């Protein structure tokens, strides 16, 4: 086995391990991102996911983590078009949370006294 084959197998093993650890499907991650951008609360997102798919392995804590944009989906999990959409959504979610932080950190001069 040459170095390229070894690296490819290693990458495949890592992807598989991370997918199993995440236990949330790629489409569910996209759904969570979409609802975060619509300003849904995480509990509402969680309840909706469970109602749509009672066999889902998603839990409330995972929804909270994913809703912050902290979830990596691999290109092999989705079609090329859906993967591009996921990448765009992830960037929007990061921007959404950063803008919320910026607004929260700004102090109104009238409140300073």
Protein Blocks (a to p, Z undefined) as FASTA:
>chain_A
ZZklmmmmmmmmmmmmmmmmnopafklmmmmmmmmmnopafklmmmmmmmmmmmbcbdfk
lmmmmmnopacddfklpcfklmmmmmmmmmmmmmmmmmmmmmmmpccfklmZZ
